[in-house]
Amino acid sequence: MTAILVVLAILVLGLLVLLGASVRVVTQFERGVVLRFGRLRGDPRGPGLNLINPVADRLHKVNMQIVTMPVPAQEGITRDNVTVKVDAVVYFKVFDPVRVVVDVQNYQAAIAQVAQASLRSIIGKSDLDDLLSNRERLNQGLELMMDSPAVDWGIHIDRVDIKDVALPESMKRSMSRQAEAERERRSRVITAEGELQASEKLAQAAEVMTAHPAALQLRLLQTVVEVAAEKNSTLVLPFPVELLRFLERATPAEQAPSAVASPTNGVPVQRSTPAPAAPAVGSG
């Protein structure tokens, strides 16, 4: 009787161990690919409890989440012969777990190699200005270059982002000098435009004051008030504007055409009429 109980206990324990080895848990973001004696068996298993043959079956779990993979900095020469180092980050996800298990040995390592090769290729095809200012187009180009081989492995490249572009120190100094020269040029242009606008406004103000003499008188009084308000020893003696205008009108009238200027040296020459000739006296 005791021997029978021992045998039954052993059988129950064996069944429990076999059952435990047969149960596999697949999480919500995973899919399970079952290989029986190395051959694909059925469709991928979904999330939850899955029973397999612990002796003949092998369950390979595949993560279906988006994977973030940093790409190490790759050194290359741009199309305009500038040596740069560029690093990036790749976002991809598995859409066919069967291909990932059957068609490629290590899909993450394969994606890493494709990313590095594509990054070096895009560096050689681009100018330095494109790497610095047109990254969106380069990101799209990288995504297309990587997605073409990745699709055959059951992987979709979600996006690729270029993170940083490292330049040589000599190139950094050259770009700094160029940027400083550009800022100085813009400053000079703005200053010149301001002076031009100020001169135009001054010309308009002069025309208005010429047309309205009272405005000039008011401006003179305003200047006197501003100078007097300052705490200094400046003595202001306003000069009558009417006197200047009177002198300006009187000066042309007082000029008399009494002298004729010499065309050579400008010295007045006094013209006189020649004296009449004396009559000749004849001899007898």
Backbone bond lengths (Angstrom), bond angles and torsions (degrees), N, CA, C in turn:
res aa  C-N    CA-C-N  psi(-1)  N-CA   C-N-CA  omega(-1)  CA-C   N-CA-C  phi
1 M - - - 1.470 - - 1.522 111.10 -
2 T 1.302 114.25 -42.68 1.462 118.80 179.29 1.516 110.96 -64.71
3 A 1.347 116.01 -38.20 1.471 119.88 179.86 1.518 110.84 -64.91
4 I 1.323 116.21 -38.03 1.468 119.48 179.45 1.520 110.34 -64.64
5 L 1.324 116.51 -42.09 1.471 119.86 178.87 1.523 111.60 -63.08
6 V 1.321 114.50 -38.50 1.479 117.71 179.04 1.517 110.57 -65.25
7 V 1.343 116.55 -41.79 1.474 120.03 179.34 1.515 110.62 -64.18
8 L 1.323 115.63 -42.89 1.470 118.73 178.81 1.528 111.35 -63.05
9 A 1.316 115.34 -40.94 1.471 118.32 178.77 1.517 111.12 -62.62
10 I 1.349 114.87 -40.04 1.476 118.13 179.07 1.520 110.71 -65.11
11 L 1.348 115.88 -42.01 1.466 119.04 179.49 1.526 111.77 -63.35
12 V 1.335 115.99 -43.60 1.476 119.19 179.21 1.516 110.73 -62.81
13 L 1.336 114.96 -42.92 1.473 118.25 179.32 1.525 110.93 -63.47
14 G 1.337 115.93 -39.47 1.465 119.19 178.36 1.520 111.87 -64.46
15 L 1.349 114.77 -40.74 1.468 118.04 178.16 1.526 111.44 -63.89
16 L 1.331 115.62 -40.19 1.471 118.50 178.76 1.528 111.36 -64.00
17 V 1.325 115.52 -42.06 1.474 118.95 178.50 1.517 110.35 -64.42
18 L 1.342 116.38 -42.92 1.469 120.07 179.18 1.517 111.15 -64.20
19 L 1.337 116.54 -40.10 1.460 119.99 178.38 1.527 111.23 -65.97
20 G 1.335 115.44 -40.30 1.463 118.10 178.14 1.511 112.19 -64.90
21 A 1.341 116.18 -35.73 1.461 119.36 178.50 1.517 111.99 -74.62
22 S 1.308 117.59 -20.29 1.468 121.04 -178.19 1.519 112.83 -87.61
23 V 1.303 118.22 -18.57 1.465 121.42 -176.62 1.525 109.50 -90.99
24 R 1.323 115.78 129.21 1.461 122.51 175.66 1.528 108.49 -126.63
25 V 1.310 116.14 138.02 1.461 121.92 179.26 1.523 108.68 -104.46
26 V 1.315 115.49 123.79 1.471 122.29 176.78 1.521 107.40 -110.47
27 T 1.331 116.74 122.97 1.463 120.73 -177.82 1.527 111.25 -76.11
28 Q 1.327 114.72 173.20 1.458 120.65 -174.49 1.528 112.51 -62.29
29 F 1.324 118.26 -35.50 1.467 120.80 -176.24 1.523 112.28 -94.28
30 E 1.335 117.91 13.63 1.461 121.76 -179.85 1.524 110.72 -120.55
31 R 1.335 113.84 162.16 1.458 121.89 170.44 1.526 106.92 -133.51
32 G 1.338 115.38 144.62 1.462 120.17 -177.43 1.518 111.69 -108.96
33 V 1.313 116.79 127.61 1.466 123.31 177.56 1.531 107.34 -105.88
34 V 1.333 116.34 121.31 1.465 122.10 -176.11 1.523 109.30 -100.61
35 L 1.324 115.58 128.32 1.465 122.64 174.03 1.529 107.89 -117.09
36 R 1.340 116.00 121.81 1.461 121.11 178.52 1.519 108.34 -105.86
37 F 1.319 115.14 114.33 1.463 122.11 -173.96 1.532 111.03 52.82
38 G 1.334 115.66 39.25 1.460 120.96 176.97 1.505 115.37 84.09
39 R 1.324 118.66 -2.32 1.460 121.53 -178.80 1.528 109.45 -108.21
40 L 1.344 115.00 139.93 1.458 120.00 -179.97 1.521 110.01 -62.62
41 R 1.317 114.57 133.91 1.462 119.38 -178.07 1.522 109.44 -125.12
42 G 1.318 115.96 107.75 1.455 121.46 173.23 1.522 113.25 71.36
43 D 1.311 113.69 -171.47 1.463 121.73 179.96 1.526 110.35 -81.45
44 P 1.309 116.67 164.19 1.476 119.07 177.12 1.523 111.28 -60.02
45 R 1.320 115.64 142.44 1.455 121.30 179.65 1.531 109.75 -79.06
46 G 1.334 115.26 139.99 1.447 121.21 179.29 1.517 112.32 -84.87
47 P 1.328 116.91 -178.26 1.469 120.28 -179.33 1.528 111.44 -68.28
48 G 1.336 114.82 150.04 1.463 120.95 179.94 1.517 111.08 120.24
49 L 1.377 115.97 -163.48 1.460 121.91 177.99 1.517 109.71 -82.25
50 N 1.330 116.14 134.23 1.461 121.81 179.28 1.524 108.50 -132.85
51 L 1.329 115.56 133.27 1.461 121.65 178.93 1.518 109.60 -99.26
52 I 1.324 115.66 133.10 1.459 121.03 177.78 1.522 108.23 -133.35
53 N 1.296 115.03 167.83 1.460 120.65 174.61 1.528 107.72 -83.99
54 P 1.312 117.83 111.56 1.471 118.58 -174.77 1.516 113.61 -66.16
55 V 1.304 117.01 -17.80 1.464 120.03 -178.88 1.521 111.09 -88.46
56 A 1.341 117.79 -41.91 1.465 121.10 -172.49 1.518 113.38 -103.93
57 D 1.314 118.60 -23.24 1.472 121.10 -172.87 1.525 111.65 -101.65
58 R 1.350 112.89 150.44 1.458 121.31 171.90 1.531 107.63 -131.58
59 L 1.325 114.98 127.00 1.463 120.46 -178.57 1.528 109.34 -102.68
60 H 1.339 115.66 121.53 1.465 122.04 177.82 1.528 108.58 -105.98
61 K 1.325 115.92 116.95 1.457 120.53 179.07 1.530 109.95 -87.61
62 V 1.325 114.69 135.00 1.466 121.28 -179.11 1.519 108.35 -121.26
63 N 1.324 116.31 126.88 1.465 121.94 178.39 1.523 109.25 -77.44
64 M 1.336 115.82 125.93 1.464 121.37 -178.50 1.531 112.47 -98.96
65 Q 1.332 117.93 4.59 1.456 120.79 179.75 1.528 110.94 -76.71
66 I 1.342 114.87 164.67 1.464 119.70 173.82 1.526 108.57 -72.40
67 V 1.312 115.85 128.54 1.460 122.42 -177.39 1.527 108.58 -104.13
68 T 1.321 115.94 133.79 1.466 121.85 176.74 1.518 108.73 -100.99
69 M 1.337 115.69 121.60 1.460 120.44 -177.49 1.526 110.04 -125.66
70 P 1.330 118.75 113.80 1.471 119.87 175.24 1.527 110.52 -73.88
71 V 1.308 115.30 139.98 1.466 121.67 178.02 1.525 107.94 -101.75
72 P 1.325 118.86 123.60 1.473 120.06 179.64 1.527 111.27 -59.41
73 A 1.324 115.54 155.02 1.466 120.75 -178.89 1.524 110.17 -61.20
74 Q 1.324 115.03 129.10 1.452 122.19 179.47 1.527 109.33 -109.68
75 E 1.323 116.14 131.98 1.462 121.29 179.79 1.518 109.58 -95.14
76 G 1.311 115.77 135.84 1.455 120.76 -179.58 1.513 111.16 -157.71
77 I 1.336 115.41 172.18 1.460 122.69 179.55 1.517 107.93 -112.13
78 T 1.314 116.16 125.10 1.458 121.08 -178.88 1.524 110.49 -72.09
79 R 1.320 115.08 175.10 1.461 120.49 -178.82 1.522 111.90 -66.07
80 D 1.337 117.92 -26.39 1.462 121.36 176.86 1.533 111.62 -98.52
81 N 1.352 116.09 26.30 1.473 123.07 169.96 1.530 113.08 62.34
82 V 1.304 116.89 48.61 1.459 122.79 174.44 1.531 108.00 -119.94
83 T 1.326 116.61 127.39 1.462 121.25 179.88 1.529 109.57 -83.03
84 V 1.325 116.33 123.48 1.463 121.47 -178.02 1.526 109.20 -135.02
85 K 1.332 114.85 161.80 1.460 122.96 171.81 1.522 108.09 -121.09
86 V 1.326 116.02 126.04 1.461 121.60 -175.06 1.520 108.60 -127.06
87 D 1.329 116.31 131.97 1.457 120.71 172.87 1.527 108.89 -120.13
88 A 1.324 115.34 160.11 1.462 120.50 -174.28 1.521 109.21 -149.20
89 V 1.326 114.92 177.64 1.462 122.13 176.02 1.524 107.64 -137.53
90 V 1.337 115.73 139.45 1.467 122.66 -175.67 1.524 108.79 -117.18
91 Y 1.331 115.41 135.73 1.467 122.58 175.46 1.532 107.61 -115.92
92 F 1.330 116.81 119.87 1.466 119.96 -178.39 1.520 109.18 -142.51
93 K 1.320 114.95 164.09 1.460 121.37 178.34 1.520 109.38 -147.26
94 V 1.326 115.72 155.97 1.464 122.61 179.09 1.521 108.75 -89.56
95 F 1.334 116.14 129.56 1.464 119.61 175.40 1.526 112.28 -112.88
96 D 1.335 118.02 -12.71 1.464 121.59 177.57 1.530 107.87 -134.88
97 P 1.339 117.84 95.45 1.472 119.51 -177.16 1.521 113.61 -65.33
98 V 1.325 117.63 -26.30 1.467 119.67 -179.63 1.524 110.31 -66.45
99 R 1.339 117.51 -45.95 1.465 120.51 178.72 1.526 111.50 -63.29
100 V 1.327 116.18 -38.40 1.463 119.48 -179.45 1.523 110.94 -61.77
101 V 1.345 117.24 -36.54 1.462 120.75 -178.69 1.524 111.40 -82.26
102 V 1.331 117.31 -39.52 1.462 121.21 -171.37 1.527 112.41 -89.39
103 D 1.346 117.48 -41.68 1.470 120.53 -169.69 1.521 114.66 -89.12
104 V 1.312 119.57 -20.45 1.463 121.10 -177.26 1.522 108.71 -136.84
105 Q 1.334 115.60 141.45 1.463 119.54 -176.08 1.524 111.64 -74.15
106 N 1.328 116.62 -49.80 1.467 121.82 -179.63 1.525 106.76 -135.87
107 Y 1.312 116.02 97.79 1.463 118.61 -171.67 1.526 112.47 -69.07
108 Q 1.322 118.48 -31.41 1.462 119.37 179.24 1.527 111.57 -68.59
109 A 1.328 117.25 -40.32 1.462 119.88 175.98 1.525 111.09 -65.61
110 A 1.335 116.33 -37.16 1.464 119.64 178.58 1.523 111.16 -65.05
111 I 1.326 116.71 -42.73 1.466 120.08 178.19 1.525 110.60 -63.91
112 A 1.321 117.56 -37.89 1.466 120.71 179.36 1.525 111.08 -63.34
113 Q 1.330 117.30 -42.04 1.462 119.87 179.29 1.526 111.71 -67.78
114 V 1.317 116.47 -40.61 1.469 119.37 177.87 1.522 110.70 -64.09
115 A 1.325 116.91 -39.20 1.465 120.32 179.91 1.526 111.34 -63.95
116 Q 1.320 117.67 -43.39 1.462 120.34 179.73 1.525 111.41 -65.23
117 A 1.331 116.77 -43.53 1.463 119.59 179.39 1.526 111.40 -64.95
118 S 1.322 117.24 -41.28 1.466 120.47 179.64 1.522 111.16 -66.29
119 L 1.327 117.10 -37.65 1.462 120.27 179.62 1.524 110.91 -65.65
120 R 1.335 117.57 -42.82 1.468 119.79 177.13 1.526 111.08 -64.26
121 S 1.319 116.40 -37.13 1.463 119.57 179.09 1.519 111.87 -66.07
122 I 1.328 117.09 -42.27 1.467 119.75 -178.47 1.522 110.88 -69.52
123 I 1.338 118.00 -28.42 1.468 120.48 176.22 1.522 109.97 -65.17
124 G 1.331 116.93 -45.31 1.455 120.32 -178.52 1.514 114.08 -67.83
125 K 1.328 117.65 -23.20 1.463 120.96 -178.92 1.522 113.52 -92.88
126 S 1.319 118.18 -3.35 1.463 121.34 -172.93 1.523 110.56 -116.70
127 D 1.334 114.59 156.11 1.461 121.53 171.70 1.528 109.53 -87.32
128 L 1.322 114.88 165.46 1.464 119.34 179.21 1.523 111.21 -63.79
129 D 1.325 117.04 -38.34 1.466 119.80 179.13 1.523 111.25 -62.31
130 D 1.353 117.11 -36.76 1.465 119.73 178.06 1.530 111.05 -65.81
131 L 1.321 117.13 -40.68 1.463 119.90 179.95 1.519 112.08 -65.40
132 L 1.338 116.54 -30.35 1.456 119.83 -176.65 1.517 113.23 -89.13
133 S 1.340 117.69 -33.36 1.465 119.39 -170.80 1.520 114.26 -123.25
134 N 1.318 119.10 -9.82 1.468 120.04 -175.71 1.527 109.45 -127.12
135 R 1.331 115.66 51.02 1.460 119.49 -175.04 1.523 112.79 -72.45
136 E 1.310 117.83 -27.69 1.467 119.49 -177.71 1.526 110.65 -61.09
137 R 1.341 115.78 -44.25 1.466 119.11 178.91 1.521 110.77 -66.63
138 L 1.326 117.60 -38.79 1.463 120.49 178.36 1.525 111.22 -66.72
139 N 1.321 117.67 -37.02 1.468 120.34 176.59 1.523 111.12 -61.63
140 Q 1.326 116.02 -41.92 1.463 119.33 177.79 1.526 111.36 -64.87
141 G 1.342 116.30 -39.51 1.461 119.11 177.24 1.518 112.44 -63.59
142 L 1.330 116.90 -41.50 1.462 120.26 176.51 1.524 111.83 -62.67
143 E 1.319 115.78 -40.95 1.466 119.62 -179.88 1.523 111.39 -61.66
144 L 1.333 116.70 -42.81 1.466 120.08 179.26 1.525 111.08 -67.13
145 M 1.327 117.49 -40.86 1.464 120.42 -179.59 1.525 111.69 -64.01
146 M 1.328 118.00 -37.17 1.454 120.92 -178.48 1.522 112.43 -82.22
147 D 1.319 116.68 -31.51 1.463 119.69 -174.77 1.524 111.85 -70.99
148 S 1.332 116.80 -27.54 1.465 119.40 -177.28 1.527 112.45 -61.81
149 P 1.337 121.13 -51.82 1.474 118.59 176.70 1.521 113.36 -76.79
150 A 1.338 117.65 -26.82 1.465 119.64 -176.43 1.521 111.86 -69.01
151 V 1.332 117.77 -30.54 1.470 120.24 -179.95 1.521 110.69 -61.51
152 D 1.325 117.27 -36.38 1.465 119.85 179.66 1.524 112.08 -67.34
153 W 1.319 117.67 -17.60 1.460 121.36 178.13 1.522 111.90 -98.06
154 G 1.317 118.07 4.41 1.458 120.81 -178.77 1.511 113.77 80.87
155 I 1.334 116.83 25.81 1.468 122.04 -176.79 1.521 108.72 -123.27
156 H 1.313 115.48 138.46 1.467 121.69 176.89 1.525 109.19 -112.72
157 I 1.339 116.40 126.52 1.465 121.84 176.71 1.521 107.59 -81.79
158 D 1.318 116.24 112.03 1.459 120.16 -177.16 1.524 111.58 -74.65
159 R 1.330 117.61 -47.05 1.464 121.52 177.53 1.521 109.57 -166.24
160 V 1.335 114.55 160.30 1.467 122.13 176.88 1.522 107.46 -134.18
161 D 1.319 116.79 132.44 1.467 121.74 -179.83 1.521 109.69 -125.53
162 I 1.332 115.83 128.09 1.462 121.17 171.58 1.522 108.05 -78.11
163 K 1.316 117.07 123.84 1.461 120.64 -174.79 1.523 112.54 -88.52
164 D 1.312 117.10 -52.09 1.463 119.45 -172.56 1.519 109.25 -147.13
165 V 1.339 114.42 148.00 1.466 122.65 175.74 1.526 106.93 -122.23
166 A 1.318 116.65 110.72 1.469 121.76 -178.66 1.520 109.21 -94.24
167 L 1.344 115.69 126.40 1.461 122.09 -178.72 1.523 110.22 -106.16
168 P 1.338 117.60 156.08 1.470 119.95 172.74 1.524 110.94 -64.25
169 E 1.335 115.93 156.46 1.461 120.20 -177.83 1.522 111.67 -62.87
170 S 1.333 117.16 -37.63 1.469 119.45 178.99 1.519 111.18 -63.35
171 M 1.332 116.23 -39.17 1.462 119.52 178.67 1.525 110.81 -68.59
172 K 1.333 117.42 -36.42 1.464 119.81 177.54 1.526 111.13 -62.71
173 R 1.348 116.44 -43.08 1.470 119.10 178.80 1.520 111.35 -64.96
174 S 1.322 116.72 -40.40 1.462 119.87 178.92 1.519 111.46 -63.52
175 M 1.333 117.04 -42.99 1.461 120.12 179.05 1.524 111.18 -67.30
176 S 1.343 116.65 -33.81 1.465 119.43 177.52 1.521 110.90 -65.33
177 R 1.338 116.71 -43.08 1.469 119.33 177.40 1.522 111.38 -64.25
178 Q 1.316 116.59 -39.41 1.459 119.79 178.69 1.524 111.33 -64.24
179 A 1.326 116.64 -42.33 1.466 119.61 178.83 1.519 111.20 -65.22
180 E 1.344 116.92 -38.73 1.463 119.69 178.55 1.521 111.27 -65.02
181 A 1.344 116.54 -40.77 1.464 119.61 177.58 1.524 111.33 -64.37
182 E 1.326 116.60 -37.70 1.467 119.63 178.64 1.519 110.72 -66.37
183 R 1.339 117.66 -40.99 1.466 119.90 177.64 1.521 111.57 -63.97
184 E 1.333 117.17 -39.24 1.466 120.17 178.62 1.523 110.63 -65.88
185 R 1.334 116.36 -39.70 1.466 119.21 178.42 1.525 111.21 -62.41
186 R 1.322 116.37 -43.89 1.462 119.55 179.04 1.524 111.21 -64.19
187 S 1.333 116.61 -37.96 1.462 119.40 178.66 1.520 111.01 -63.72
188 R 1.317 116.87 -41.68 1.460 119.60 179.21 1.523 111.39 -66.46
189 V 1.318 116.49 -39.39 1.470 119.39 178.56 1.524 110.73 -63.38
190 I 1.331 116.75 -43.11 1.468 119.97 179.64 1.526 110.58 -64.46
191 T 1.347 116.70 -41.04 1.468 119.79 178.63 1.521 111.26 -63.47
192 A 1.336 116.45 -42.87 1.464 119.75 179.41 1.525 111.39 -64.63
193 E 1.328 116.81 -40.66 1.465 119.50 177.72 1.526 110.96 -63.85
194 G 1.339 116.93 -38.74 1.465 119.57 177.57 1.518 112.08 -64.74
195 E 1.339 117.09 -41.74 1.464 119.46 177.73 1.526 111.39 -64.80
196 L 1.336 116.46 -37.89 1.463 119.50 178.19 1.524 111.18 -63.62
197 Q 1.315 116.91 -45.42 1.463 119.63 178.69 1.524 111.31 -64.37
198 A 1.348 116.52 -39.07 1.468 118.87 178.78 1.524 111.51 -64.63
199 S 1.338 116.67 -41.25 1.470 118.91 178.71 1.523 111.68 -65.52
200 E 1.335 116.76 -36.98 1.465 119.31 177.08 1.526 110.87 -63.97
201 K 1.330 116.49 -42.13 1.467 119.18 178.27 1.528 111.39 -65.37
202 L 1.345 116.95 -38.94 1.461 119.49 177.78 1.520 111.45 -64.60
203 A 1.335 116.01 -38.84 1.466 118.74 177.69 1.525 111.04 -64.11
204 Q 1.328 117.10 -41.23 1.463 120.21 177.24 1.525 111.05 -63.71
205 A 1.348 116.44 -40.48 1.464 119.10 178.71 1.527 111.25 -65.18
206 A 1.333 116.69 -37.84 1.464 119.28 178.00 1.519 111.51 -64.38
207 E 1.338 116.82 -39.74 1.463 119.73 177.51 1.525 111.28 -63.45
208 V 1.326 116.72 -41.28 1.469 119.97 179.89 1.523 110.39 -65.05
209 M 1.335 117.44 -43.13 1.464 119.80 -179.68 1.520 112.06 -68.28
210 T 1.336 115.92 -31.83 1.465 118.48 176.52 1.516 111.01 -67.76
211 A 1.317 116.28 -38.94 1.467 119.88 -179.98 1.521 111.96 -75.64
212 H 1.317 117.98 -26.42 1.465 121.74 -178.75 1.532 108.48 -126.28
213 P 1.311 119.21 94.35 1.473 121.40 -177.99 1.526 113.31 -59.77
214 A 1.317 117.00 -29.52 1.461 118.61 179.76 1.528 111.57 -63.23
215 A 1.324 116.80 -31.85 1.461 120.10 178.85 1.523 110.94 -64.73
216 L 1.343 116.81 -38.60 1.462 119.93 177.33 1.525 111.30 -64.47
217 Q 1.345 115.78 -39.56 1.464 119.35 178.64 1.528 110.83 -64.70
218 L 1.343 116.75 -41.11 1.463 120.18 178.12 1.527 111.23 -64.60
219 R 1.312 115.96 -38.64 1.463 119.18 178.73 1.523 110.60 -65.28
220 L 1.321 116.61 -38.39 1.456 120.30 177.47 1.524 111.23 -62.92
221 L 1.328 115.74 -43.85 1.459 119.26 178.82 1.529 111.46 -64.86
222 Q 1.315 116.50 -38.18 1.472 119.88 178.36 1.529 111.06 -63.96
223 T 1.316 116.59 -40.28 1.465 120.03 177.85 1.521 111.29 -63.78
224 V 1.346 115.91 -40.81 1.467 119.70 178.47 1.522 110.74 -61.89
225 V 1.339 116.79 -42.25 1.465 120.76 179.49 1.524 110.88 -63.89
226 E 1.341 117.17 -42.10 1.462 120.27 -179.32 1.522 111.40 -65.26
227 V 1.323 117.03 -41.66 1.463 119.52 179.03 1.525 110.88 -67.28
228 A 1.341 116.86 -39.80 1.459 120.18 -179.39 1.526 112.02 -67.06
229 A 1.333 116.80 -27.55 1.466 119.62 -179.07 1.520 112.15 -71.51
230 E 1.327 117.17 -22.96 1.453 120.12 179.65 1.526 109.97 -76.25
231 K 1.330 114.91 143.30 1.465 120.66 -178.60 1.525 109.46 -87.09
232 N 1.314 116.51 81.76 1.456 121.60 176.94 1.518 108.85 -144.36
233 S 1.303 116.04 178.94 1.468 121.73 -177.19 1.515 112.42 -98.62
234 T 1.307 117.75 24.24 1.468 120.92 -179.47 1.518 109.61 -75.09
235 L 1.324 116.15 131.58 1.466 122.53 178.45 1.515 108.30 -102.93
236 V 1.307 117.56 120.17 1.457 123.50 -176.96 1.514 108.54 -103.71
237 L 1.334 116.63 123.01 1.468 123.00 175.48 1.515 107.85 -118.69
238 P 1.288 119.22 96.60 1.467 120.86 -178.95 1.517 110.58 -64.32
239 F 1.319 115.37 134.57 1.465 121.52 179.72 1.521 108.24 -99.04
240 P 1.298 117.94 132.14 1.478 119.67 -176.96 1.524 111.10 -64.13
241 V 1.309 115.75 126.75 1.456 120.25 178.46 1.519 110.82 -70.27
242 E 1.353 117.31 -33.20 1.467 120.11 -178.85 1.518 111.19 -62.96
243 L 1.344 117.54 -34.71 1.462 120.13 178.72 1.521 111.05 -64.17
244 L 1.341 116.02 -40.25 1.461 119.08 177.50 1.519 111.30 -62.59
245 R 1.315 116.50 -41.85 1.469 119.12 179.35 1.527 111.58 -66.47
246 F 1.347 116.41 -37.35 1.466 119.77 178.55 1.527 110.54 -63.85
247 L 1.339 115.58 -44.40 1.459 118.92 179.05 1.528 111.53 -65.36
248 E 1.331 115.82 -35.29 1.463 119.12 179.42 1.520 111.36 -66.39
249 R 1.353 116.27 -37.50 1.469 118.89 179.08 1.524 111.88 -76.46
250 A 1.329 116.87 -30.69 1.469 119.63 -175.55 1.516 112.43 -81.93
251 T 1.295 119.15 -24.50 1.464 120.78 -175.51 1.521 112.94 -63.65
252 P 1.332 122.80 -45.85 1.467 120.16 179.84 1.513 112.74 -65.47
253 A 1.357 118.12 -30.13 1.467 120.01 -177.11 1.512 112.28 -72.85
254 E 1.328 119.94 -27.30 1.452 122.62 -176.12 1.514 112.91 -84.37
255 Q 1.315 118.06 -10.83 1.452 120.09 179.72 1.525 108.89 -75.62
256 A 1.343 118.28 127.83 1.476 123.36 -178.44 1.504 109.12 -114.00
257 P 1.307 116.62 137.29 1.473 119.10 179.53 1.511 111.02 -81.96
258 S 1.357 117.20 55.28 1.461 120.61 -177.92 1.508 112.53 -83.49
259 A 1.289 117.15 -22.00 1.455 120.31 -178.14 1.499 109.46 -124.86
260 V 1.261 115.15 146.24 1.460 121.92 179.02 1.514 107.80 -106.90
261 A 1.260 116.37 126.40 1.462 120.08 -177.27 1.499 110.59 -74.51
262 S 1.308 114.69 139.33 1.457 119.69 177.20 1.511 109.38 -72.24
263 P 1.312 117.84 136.65 1.463 118.92 -178.91 1.504 113.58 -69.08
264 T 1.344 116.21 -9.81 1.469 117.12 -176.90 1.499 112.45 -99.50
265 N 1.359 116.66 -51.91 1.457 118.72 -174.81 1.499 113.60 -122.64
266 G 1.325 120.88 1.88 1.454 122.66 175.81 1.498 113.46 77.16
267 V 1.354 122.24 8.91 1.463 124.44 -179.39 1.509 108.62 -89.16
268 P 1.370 119.32 129.92 1.472 120.38 -179.97 1.524 111.09 -60.41
269 V 1.333 114.74 137.99 1.471 121.76 -179.81 1.513 108.50 -115.65
270 Q 1.330 118.79 126.28 1.468 124.22 179.45 1.519 108.29 -85.61
271 R 1.320 114.91 116.82 1.464 119.53 178.96 1.542 110.25 -90.36
272 S 1.354 117.75 138.21 1.485 123.39 178.17 1.508 109.92 -131.69
273 T 1.305 116.01 149.14 1.473 120.70 179.57 1.508 109.35 -80.86
274 P 1.314 119.48 143.75 1.471 121.42 -178.94 1.524 110.89 -69.40
275 A 1.367 116.52 144.50 1.480 121.99 179.35 1.516 110.40 -72.43
276 P 1.357 117.81 145.64 1.481 119.74 179.34 1.511 110.98 -67.42
277 A 1.320 116.02 146.17 1.468 121.42 -178.67 1.524 110.84 -73.02
278 A 1.368 117.09 143.91 1.479 121.96 179.47 1.510 110.60 -72.95
279 P 1.369 118.23 144.42 1.478 120.08 179.88 1.518 110.63 -69.05
280 A 1.317 115.97 145.44 1.468 121.35 -179.43 1.524 110.36 -78.12
281 V 1.314 116.71 140.48 1.470 122.63 -179.95 1.520 108.17 -105.48
282 G 1.302 116.10 122.20 1.473 120.14 -179.13 1.518 112.33 -87.22
283 S 1.310 118.54 152.74 1.447 123.36 177.99 1.521 110.14 -94.22
284 G 1.227 117.23 141.73 1.457 121.97 179.74 1.449 107.91 -86.11
